[in-house]
Amino acid sequence: MAAGVGPGRHSVGSNLFYYFANPCGAYIEYYADMDCIMSPEAWIAREWAPTPENFAAWGPPIPEEMQL
């Protein structure tokens, strides 16, 4: 991947993202606008399993080399 992956919006956190591959092949994520929970009572914890399908609410699919 030459330029990067993105832009997109992550499902968890609802933040905007853009991934870049550095010269060594590692990925760097720039992100902004992450949700902030101001009251612990407003949050209901639940399990979330990352999959290629729920990587992003919109944006490009997760590249194979970034999948767990």
Rosetta blueprint (number, residue, H / E / L):
1 M L
2 A L
3 A L
4 G L
5 V E
6 G E
7 P E
8 G E
9 R E
10 H E
11 S L
12 V L
13 G L
14 S L
15 N L
16 L E
17 F E
18 Y E
19 Y E
20 F E
21 A E
22 N L
23 P L
24 C L
25 G L
26 A L
27 Y E
28 I E
29 E E
30 Y E
31 Y E
32 A E
33 D L
34 M L
35 D L
36 C L
37 I L
38 M L
39 S L
40 P H
41 E H
42 A H
43 W L
44 I L
45 A L
46 R L
47 E L
48 W L
49 A L
50 P L
51 T L
52 P H
53 E H
54 N H
55 F L
56 A E
57 A E
58 W E
59 G L
60 P L
61 P L
62 I L
63 P L
64 E H
65 E H
66 M H
67 Q L
68 L L
